[in-house]
Amino acid sequence: MSSLFLKRSLIFVTGSSRGFGKEIVQQFAKKFSESSCFVLISRSSEALKESCDTLKESFLLHEFTSYACDLSKTADVSALCENISKDFSGKLSQYKSALLVQNAGTLGQIEKSAVDLDDIGALQEYMCTNISSYILLNSAFLKLLKPVDYAELDRWIINISSICATVPMASQTEYASIKAAREMALRVLQIENPKVRTLSYSPGPLETDMSDELRSKWTQKEATKSWNYLTCEQSVNKLVVILEENKFEGACRIDYFDRN
Ligand SMILES: NC(=O)c1ccc[n+]([C@@H]2O[C@H](COP(=O)([O-])OP(=O)(O)OC[C@H]3O[C@@H](n4cnc5c(N)ncnc54)[C@H](OP(=O)(O)O)[C@@H]3O)[C@@H](O)[C@H]2O)c1
């Protein structure tokens, strides 16, 4: 498989209105072959439109489009999957590669310990945002591409993970459980679809709205004072190198701080 970035590609990025996802689109747009198409997904239609407009000015040869979708709402997620299928199934022959970056994520009830997680509605909403929609989007992506031969179109799925998928920390029942579940779901998907390139990337502690929320709400907020925060650009650059080298084992997890 030659470098992902040399191919005209169709790239979906969830959670791309701000933070790490927005930076992924920005940095990938610099790298990907001209006439690639970027599909930005998050709740805020205004932020998405603003991002697309700015990106179109900087990258004249790419296409940028967006879908506003609240991943916590099952009806929204179903509509997103249907719309993606309707809008892109007739255009796949234009691309040599398709990439889904599952980046959207929320922290959940980090102000509570496990003993206080007693609101089933909040738990269900969290699961829908962070794991059910993730599984549904993986499915929609693979179904969309199914009619096209692998020789004509590469498939890539990148799960944005976290150190919390492997290291337990207090008051992270929801966040840590779904990050671990997402990695395992990807490993299962990889066994079932050996020709798809998949990776769980743990980006390190980032300066974003999510880290602000952690610093203000988390029961263990003191711990965050000693963390060495990265810029989103630093971490996306590392992801770009990993994808460019393309030496990783399918569905493995790579952390920003891993050597090699
Ligand atoms: N920040 C860190 O230190 C850190 C460390 C390790 C891993 N990560 C992971 O990196 C990823 C990105 O994190 P970040 O720091 O960039 O977070 P962030 O700044 O809070 O941004 C989260 C993104 O997800 C979208 N989003 C949130 N809820 C959504 C919903 N219900 N439906 C659709 N989109 C939704 C947001 O857009 P809208 O508000 O417009 O919907 C936004 O674009 C996450 O998976 C996170 O777990 C972050």
The ligand as an SDF file (V2000), in Angstrom:
LIG
                    3D

 48 52  0  0  0  0  0  0  0  0999 V2000
   -7.8240   16.8080   25.3400 N   0  0  0  0  0  0  0  0  0  0  0  0
   -7.0690   15.8150   25.8050 C   0  0  0  0  0  0  0  0  0  0  0  0
   -6.2030   16.0230   26.6880 O   0  0  0  0  0  0  0  0  0  0  0  0
   -7.2200   14.4110   25.2540 C   0  0  0  0  0  0  0  0  0  0  0  0
   -6.3390   13.4170   25.7140 C   0  0  0  0  0  0  0  0  0  0  0  0
   -6.4790   12.1300   25.2260 C   0  0  0  0  0  0  0  0  0  0  0  0
   -7.4650   11.8400   24.3070 C   0  0  0  0  0  0  0  0  0  0  0  0
   -8.3090   12.8170   23.8620 N   0  0  0  0  0  0  0  0  0  0  0  0
   -9.3340   12.4590   22.8890 C   0  0  0  0  0  0  0  0  0  0  0  0
   -9.1990   13.2580   21.7300 O   0  0  0  0  0  0  0  0  0  0  0  0
  -10.4880   13.4540   21.1330 C   0  0  0  0  0  0  0  0  0  0  0  0
  -10.7270   14.9350   20.9020 C   0  0  0  0  0  0  0  0  0  0  0  0
  -10.6670   15.5940   22.1450 O   0  0  0  0  0  0  0  0  0  0  0  0
  -10.5800   17.1870   22.2930 P   0  0  0  0  0  0  0  0  0  0  0  0
   -9.6650   17.4430   23.4160 O   0  0  0  0  0  0  0  0  0  0  0  0
  -10.3460   17.8170   20.9820 O   0  0  0  0  0  0  0  0  0  0  0  0
  -12.0570   17.4930   22.7960 O   0  0  0  0  0  0  0  0  0  0  0  0
  -12.9310   18.8180   22.6730 P   0  0  0  0  0  0  0  0  0  0  0  0
  -12.0450   19.9900   22.5410 O   0  0  0  0  0  0  0  0  0  0  0  0
  -13.9010   18.7720   23.7910 O   0  0  0  0  0  0  0  0  0  0  0  0
  -13.6950   18.6140   21.2740 O   0  0  0  0  0  0  0  0  0  0  0  0
  -14.6210   17.5630   21.1570 C   0  0  0  0  0  0  0  0  0  0  0  0
  -15.1940   17.5060   19.7560 C   0  0  0  0  0  0  0  0  0  0  0  0
  -16.2210   16.5090   19.7530 O   0  0  0  0  0  0  0  0  0  0  0  0
  -17.4530   17.0960   19.3350 C   0  0  0  0  0  0  0  0  0  0  0  0
  -18.5720   16.5390   20.0920 N   0  0  0  0  0  0  0  0  0  0  0  0
  -18.7420   16.5490   21.4380 C   0  0  0  0  0  0  0  0  0  0  0  0
  -19.9390   16.0150   21.7550 N   0  0  0  0  0  0  0  0  0  0  0  0
  -20.5230   15.6720   20.5830 C   0  0  0  0  0  0  0  0  0  0  0  0
  -21.7750   15.1140   20.2580 C   0  0  0  0  0  0  0  0  0  0  0  0
  -22.6780   14.7860   21.1860 N   0  0  0  0  0  0  0  0  0  0  0  0
  -22.0640   14.9180   18.9640 N   0  0  0  0  0  0  0  0  0  0  0  0
  -21.1760   15.2680   17.9960 C   0  0  0  0  0  0  0  0  0  0  0  0
  -19.9890   15.7830   18.2510 N   0  0  0  0  0  0  0  0  0  0  0  0
  -19.6610   15.9960   19.5290 C   0  0  0  0  0  0  0  0  0  0  0  0
  -17.2880   18.6000   19.6020 C   0  0  0  0  0  0  0  0  0  0  0  0
  -18.0470   19.4060   18.7100 O   0  0  0  0  0  0  0  0  0  0  0  0
  -19.4690   20.0770   19.0320 P   0  0  0  0  0  0  0  0  0  0  0  0
  -19.4160   20.6500   20.4080 O   0  0  0  0  0  0  0  0  0  0  0  0
  -19.6300   21.0740   17.9320 O   0  0  0  0  0  0  0  0  0  0  0  0
  -20.4280   18.9620   18.8990 O   0  0  0  0  0  0  0  0  0  0  0  0
  -15.8040   18.8080   19.3140 C   0  0  0  0  0  0  0  0  0  0  0  0
  -15.5940   19.0150   17.9420 O   0  0  0  0  0  0  0  0  0  0  0  0
  -11.5110   12.8220   22.0910 C   0  0  0  0  0  0  0  0  0  0  0  0
  -11.8510   11.5360   21.6290 O   0  0  0  0  0  0  0  0  0  0  0  0
  -10.7310   12.7190   23.3950 C   0  0  0  0  0  0  0  0  0  0  0  0
  -11.2280   11.6880   24.2210 O   0  0  0  0  0  0  0  0  0  0  0  0
   -8.2140   14.1030   24.3210 C   0  0  0  0  0  0  0  0  0  0  0  0
  1  2  1  0
  2  3  2  0
  2  4  1  0
  4  5  1  0
  4 48  2  0
  5  6  2  0
  6  7  1  0
  7  8  2  0
  8  9  1  0
  8 48  1  0
  9 10  1  0
  9 46  1  0
 10 11  1  0
 11 12  1  0
 11 44  1  0
 12 13  1  0
 13 14  1  0
 14 15  2  0
 14 16  1  0
 14 17  1  0
 17 18  1  0
 18 19  2  0
 18 20  1  0
 18 21  1  0
 21 22  1  0
 22 23  1  0
 23 24  1  0
 23 42  1  0
 24 25  1  0
 25 26  1  0
 25 36  1  0
 26 27  1  0
 26 35  1  0
 27 28  2  0
 28 29  1  0
 29 30  1  0
 29 35  2  0
 30 31  1  0
 30 32  2  0
 32 33  1  0
 33 34  2  0
 34 35  1  0
 36 37  1  0
 36 42  1  0
 37 38  1  0
 38 39  2  0
 38 40  1  0
 38 41  1  0
 42 43  1  0
 44 45  1  0
 44 46  1  0
 46 47  1  0
M  CHG  2   8   1  16  -1
M  END
$$$$
